[in-house]
Amino acid sequence: MYTSPALPDTRPMSHEALFDQAVNLAYQTFDEPTDGHIAGVYAVLVFWARCGVSVDALALH
């Protein structure tokens, strides 16, 4: 379970904004991102948005 001393940001998430962010992050991270790369980044962004966390960067392994 995610715990943080700060209150989570519980604004409604915009799936379109999250998808745009996923595309931008994928193109910044991968030389030639595929649909799979973008979908993976999007899934992580949706997960963290549901937890109330805004993500500006990802660590991908």
C-alpha positions as CSV (number, residue, x, y, z in Angstrom):
1,M,0.0,0.0,0.0
2,Y,1.3,3.5,-0.9
3,T,1.8,5.7,2.1
4,S,2.9,9.3,2.0
5,P,3.0,12.1,4.7
6,A,1.5,14.4,2.0
7,L,-2.1,14.4,1.1
8,P,-2.7,12.8,-2.3
9,D,-3.9,14.9,-5.2
10,T,-7.3,13.5,-5.8
11,R,-8.4,15.6,-8.8
12,P,-10.3,13.7,-11.4
13,M,-7.8,12.3,-13.9
14,S,-8.1,13.1,-17.6
15,H,-7.3,10.0,-19.6
16,E,-6.5,12.1,-22.7
17,A,-4.0,14.2,-20.7
18,L,-2.4,11.0,-19.2
19,F,-2.2,9.5,-22.7
20,D,-0.5,12.7,-24.1
21,Q,1.9,12.6,-21.1
22,A,2.6,8.9,-21.8
23,V,3.4,9.6,-25.5
24,N,5.8,12.4,-24.5
25,L,7.6,10.3,-21.9
26,A,7.9,7.4,-24.2
27,Y,9.4,9.5,-26.9
28,Q,11.8,11.1,-24.4
29,T,12.9,7.7,-23.1
30,F,13.0,5.3,-26.1
31,D,14.7,5.9,-29.5
32,E,11.8,4.4,-31.4
33,P,8.9,3.9,-29.1
34,T,6.3,1.3,-30.1
35,D,2.6,1.2,-29.2
36,G,3.7,-1.3,-26.4
37,H,6.1,1.3,-24.9
38,I,3.4,3.9,-24.9
39,A,0.8,1.5,-23.5
40,G,3.2,0.5,-20.7
41,V,4.0,4.1,-19.7
42,Y,0.3,4.9,-19.9
43,A,-0.5,2.0,-17.5
44,V,2.0,3.3,-15.0
45,L,0.7,6.8,-15.2
46,V,-2.9,5.6,-14.7
47,F,-1.8,3.5,-11.7
48,W,-0.1,6.5,-10.0
49,A,-3.0,8.8,-10.9
50,R,-5.4,6.5,-9.1
51,C,-3.1,6.7,-6.1
52,G,-3.3,10.5,-6.3
53,V,0.3,10.9,-7.3
54,S,1.4,13.2,-10.2
55,V,4.3,11.7,-12.2
56,D,6.7,13.8,-14.2
57,A,9.4,11.1,-14.7
58,L,9.6,7.3,-14.7
59,A,12.4,4.9,-14.0
60,L,12.0,2.1,-16.4
61,H,14.0,-1.2,-16.2
